[in-house]
Amino acid sequence: MTSILRRLYFFLIGLFLALPIIVVAGVSVNEKQSLTFPPQGFSMSWYGQIFIDQEWRDALIASLTLAILSAALAVVIALPLAWFLWRRIAPWANIFQLLGIAPFTLPPVITALGLLTFWATTGFYGQPWTAVISHAIFFVTLPLVTLSLGFTAIDRSLVEAAATMGADDSTIFRTVVLPLIRPYLVSGYAFAFVLSLNEYIVAYMTVGFTVQTLPIKIFNALRYGYTPTMASVTILFVAIAATVFGLVARFGDLPKLLGAMPSNDK
């Protein structure tokens, strides 16, 4: 009886958490141009609208471009920093780690306002590349954390053995370290990519008046009314996130990537 109640409890919790997605998914296939649930009729045309309509297609391309480039830049920043923190064990090195996680721990609006002020002061406000740099700074915490976990999982005796045999730092990194941390590097990129794809505040504060990403497009479109295309974009984002995280869970050690301690069971 206790087992049945426990399963029922978790089922109800899962249903409660999934209800918003279920409602949005129902709205996205509404035949009529209205946000009603249950849907009135069935149509997938609103999903096609994302790719057919010029404005929605441009916003999708802008979002994907921003997410791909900013996630790559975040990894480029995080990789040498995580490598440095792993190789140089010193109290003062923690300052760099705090600087790396600071943008993500602050409220997003505070970080966005700070970036807005910086780009406006330097005269680069509104340039598309400023959003790439801003997102990379904002999300650098994610690859930094995953890569730090990857480095801590490396047996230092392997590095010492390579150094003893005459390998320099670059050779050790390329032949020993990089293959071992590659899953953590890919996971950090995936996390940064998905969150950058969905991020609104920082992108709006930096390039919101010159470039429209999908989240910005949705908020701008709300001024002219509601359309199921907005719900379709939401479900598309959910599908992309589920696919990316599903691949990470399938080909990587997801509990360890999320910080779980290794089991001592023999």
C-alpha positions as CSV (number, residue, x, y, z in Angstrom):
1,M,0.0,0.0,0.0
2,T,2.8,2.4,0.9
3,S,4.5,1.7,-2.5
4,I,1.3,2.4,-4.4
5,L,0.8,5.7,-2.5
6,R,4.4,6.7,-3.2
7,R,4.0,6.0,-6.9
8,L,0.7,7.9,-7.0
9,Y,2.4,10.8,-5.2
10,F,5.3,11.0,-7.7
11,F,2.8,10.6,-10.6
12,L,0.7,13.6,-9.4
13,I,3.9,15.7,-8.9
14,G,5.1,14.8,-12.4
15,L,1.7,15.6,-13.9
16,F,1.6,18.9,-12.0
17,L,5.0,19.9,-13.3
18,A,4.2,18.8,-16.9
19,L,0.8,20.5,-17.1
20,P,2.1,23.8,-18.4
21,I,3.9,22.0,-21.2
22,I,0.8,19.9,-22.0
23,V,-1.3,23.0,-22.2
24,V,1.2,24.8,-24.4
25,A,1.6,21.8,-26.7
26,G,-2.2,21.7,-27.0
27,V,-2.4,25.3,-28.0
28,S,0.4,24.9,-30.5
29,V,-1.7,22.5,-32.6
30,N,-4.8,24.6,-32.4
31,E,-6.5,24.9,-35.8
32,K,-7.8,28.4,-35.1
33,Q,-5.6,31.4,-34.4
34,S,-6.5,31.5,-30.7
35,L,-4.8,30.4,-27.5
36,T,-7.5,28.0,-26.3
37,F,-7.2,24.7,-24.5
38,P,-8.3,22.0,-25.3
39,P,-7.4,22.8,-28.9
40,Q,-10.2,23.5,-31.4
41,G,-9.3,21.2,-34.2
42,F,-5.8,20.0,-35.1
43,S,-3.2,21.7,-37.3
44,M,0.6,21.6,-37.5
45,S,0.7,24.7,-39.6
46,W,1.9,26.9,-36.8
47,Y,5.1,24.9,-36.6
48,G,5.6,25.4,-40.3
49,Q,5.1,29.2,-39.7
50,I,8.4,29.3,-37.8
51,F,10.2,28.3,-41.0
52,I,8.0,29.8,-43.6
53,D,7.4,33.3,-42.2
54,Q,10.5,35.5,-42.9
55,E,10.5,37.2,-39.5
56,W,10.2,34.0,-37.5
57,R,12.8,32.3,-39.6
58,D,15.2,35.2,-39.2
59,A,14.6,35.1,-35.4
60,L,15.3,31.3,-35.4
61,I,18.6,31.8,-37.3
62,A,19.6,34.6,-35.0
63,S,18.9,32.5,-31.9
64,L,20.8,29.5,-33.2
65,T,23.7,31.6,-34.3
66,L,23.9,33.4,-31.0
67,A,23.7,30.1,-29.0
68,I,26.3,28.3,-31.2
69,L,28.9,31.1,-31.0
70,S,28.4,32.1,-27.4
71,A,28.5,28.5,-26.1
72,A,31.7,28.0,-28.1
73,L,33.2,31.2,-26.7
74,A,32.2,30.2,-23.2
75,V,34.0,26.9,-23.5
76,V,37.1,28.7,-24.9
77,I,37.1,30.9,-21.8
78,A,36.4,28.1,-19.4
79,L,38.8,25.5,-20.6
80,P,42.1,27.3,-19.9
81,L,40.7,28.7,-16.7
82,A,39.7,25.2,-15.4
83,W,43.1,23.9,-16.6
84,F,44.9,26.6,-14.7
85,L,42.8,26.0,-11.5
86,W,43.5,22.3,-11.7
87,R,47.3,22.7,-12.3
88,R,47.9,25.6,-9.9
89,I,46.6,24.6,-6.4
90,A,46.8,27.9,-4.5
91,P,44.4,29.9,-2.3
92,W,44.6,33.0,-4.6
93,A,43.5,30.9,-7.6
94,N,40.0,30.6,-6.1
95,I,39.6,34.3,-7.0
96,F,39.5,33.3,-10.7
97,Q,36.9,30.7,-9.9
98,L,34.7,33.2,-8.2
99,L,35.0,35.6,-11.1
100,G,34.0,32.7,-13.4
101,I,30.8,31.9,-11.5
102,A,29.9,35.5,-10.5
103,P,27.8,36.4,-13.6
104,F,25.6,33.4,-13.3
105,T,25.0,33.8,-9.5
106,L,23.9,37.4,-9.8
107,P,20.3,38.1,-10.8
108,P,20.1,38.2,-14.6
109,V,18.7,41.7,-14.7
110,I,21.7,43.0,-12.8
111,T,24.2,41.3,-15.1
112,A,22.2,42.5,-18.1
113,L,22.2,46.1,-16.9
114,G,25.9,45.9,-16.2
115,L,26.6,44.6,-19.7
116,L,24.3,47.3,-21.2
117,T,26.2,50.0,-19.4
118,F,29.5,48.6,-20.5
119,W,28.6,48.3,-24.2
120,A,26.9,51.7,-24.2
121,T,30.0,53.3,-22.6
122,T,32.4,51.7,-25.1
123,G,30.2,52.7,-28.0
124,F,29.5,49.2,-29.2
125,Y,25.9,48.9,-28.0
126,G,23.7,47.1,-30.6
127,Q,26.4,45.3,-32.4
128,P,25.4,41.6,-32.9
129,W,28.8,40.3,-31.6
130,T,28.3,42.1,-28.2
131,A,25.4,39.6,-27.5
132,V,27.8,36.7,-28.3
133,I,30.4,38.0,-25.8
134,S,27.7,38.9,-23.2
135,H,26.1,35.4,-23.4
136,A,29.5,33.8,-23.2
137,I,30.3,35.8,-20.0
138,F,26.9,35.1,-18.6
139,F,27.0,31.3,-19.2
140,V,30.8,30.6,-18.7
141,T,29.9,29.2,-15.3
142,L,28.3,26.1,-16.9
143,P,31.4,24.8,-18.9
144,L,33.6,25.9,-16.1
145,V,31.8,23.7,-13.6
146,T,31.6,20.7,-15.9
147,L,35.2,21.0,-16.9
148,S,36.3,21.4,-13.3
149,L,34.5,18.2,-12.5
150,G,36.3,16.6,-15.5
151,F,39.7,17.7,-14.3
152,T,39.2,16.5,-10.8
153,A,38.3,13.0,-12.2
154,I,41.8,12.8,-13.9
155,D,44.4,10.6,-12.1
156,R,47.3,13.0,-11.7
157,S,49.7,10.0,-11.9
158,L,48.9,9.8,-15.6
159,V,50.1,13.4,-16.1
160,E,53.2,12.8,-14.0
161,A,54.0,9.7,-16.0
162,A,53.7,11.7,-19.3
163,A,55.9,14.4,-17.9
164,T,58.5,11.9,-16.7
165,M,58.7,10.5,-20.2
166,G,59.6,14.0,-21.6
167,A,56.2,15.4,-22.7
168,D,55.7,19.1,-22.4
169,D,52.5,20.8,-21.1
170,S,51.0,21.2,-24.6
171,T,51.6,17.5,-25.4
172,I,50.2,16.3,-22.1
173,F,47.1,18.4,-22.6
174,R,46.6,17.2,-26.1
175,T,47.3,13.5,-25.7
176,V,46.3,12.8,-22.1
177,V,44.1,15.5,-20.6
178,L,41.9,16.4,-23.6
179,P,40.6,12.9,-24.4
180,L,39.7,12.4,-20.7
181,I,37.8,15.7,-20.4
182,R,36.1,15.6,-23.8
183,P,32.7,14.4,-22.5
184,Y,32.7,17.2,-19.9
185,L,33.7,19.7,-22.6
186,V,30.8,18.6,-24.8
187,S,28.4,18.7,-21.9
188,G,29.4,22.2,-20.9
189,Y,28.9,23.4,-24.4
190,A,25.5,21.7,-24.5
191,F,24.3,23.3,-21.3
192,A,25.5,26.8,-22.4
193,F,23.9,26.3,-25.9
194,V,20.5,25.4,-24.5
195,L,20.4,28.2,-22.0
196,S,21.7,30.8,-24.5
197,L,19.0,29.7,-26.9
198,N,16.3,30.5,-24.4
199,E,17.8,33.6,-22.8
200,Y,15.9,36.8,-23.1
201,I,17.1,39.6,-20.7
202,V,20.8,39.8,-21.6
203,A,20.1,39.5,-25.3
204,Y,17.4,42.2,-25.1
205,M,19.6,44.6,-23.1
206,T,22.5,44.3,-25.6
207,V,21.0,43.9,-29.1
208,G,17.2,43.9,-28.5
209,F,16.7,46.9,-30.8
210,T,18.9,45.7,-33.7
211,V,18.6,41.9,-33.6
212,Q,15.6,39.7,-32.8
213,T,16.2,36.3,-31.3
214,L,13.2,34.0,-30.9
215,P,12.6,35.0,-27.2
216,I,12.7,38.7,-28.2
217,K,10.5,38.1,-31.2
218,I,7.9,36.4,-28.9
219,F,7.8,39.3,-26.5
220,N,7.6,41.8,-29.3
221,A,4.8,39.9,-31.0
222,L,2.8,39.9,-27.8
223,R,2.1,43.6,-28.4
224,Y,0.0,42.7,-31.5
225,G,-1.9,39.8,-30.1
226,Y,-1.5,36.1,-29.4
227,T,-0.8,33.4,-32.0
228,P,-0.3,29.7,-31.6
229,T,3.1,30.2,-33.3
230,M,4.4,31.4,-30.0
231,A,3.4,28.1,-28.4
232,S,5.0,26.3,-31.3
233,V,8.3,28.0,-30.6
234,T,8.1,27.1,-27.0
235,I,7.5,23.4,-27.8
236,L,10.4,23.6,-30.3
237,F,12.7,24.9,-27.6
238,V,11.6,22.2,-25.2
239,A,12.2,19.5,-27.9
240,I,15.7,20.9,-28.5
241,A,16.5,21.0,-24.8
242,A,15.2,17.5,-24.3
243,T,17.2,16.2,-27.2
244,V,20.4,17.8,-26.1
245,F,20.2,16.8,-22.5
246,G,19.0,13.3,-23.5
247,L,22.1,12.9,-25.6
248,V,24.3,14.1,-22.7
249,A,22.6,11.6,-20.4
250,R,22.9,8.8,-23.0
251,F,26.6,9.2,-23.8
252,G,27.9,10.9,-20.6
253,D,27.8,10.3,-16.9
254,L,25.0,12.7,-16.1
255,P,25.0,12.3,-12.3
256,K,28.7,13.0,-12.2
257,L,28.3,16.0,-14.5
258,L,25.7,17.4,-12.1
259,G,28.1,17.0,-9.2
260,A,27.2,13.6,-7.7
261,M,29.9,12.1,-5.5
262,P,31.3,8.8,-6.7
263,S,30.0,5.6,-5.1
264,N,32.2,3.8,-2.7
265,D,30.4,0.5,-3.2
266,K,32.6,-2.4,-4.3
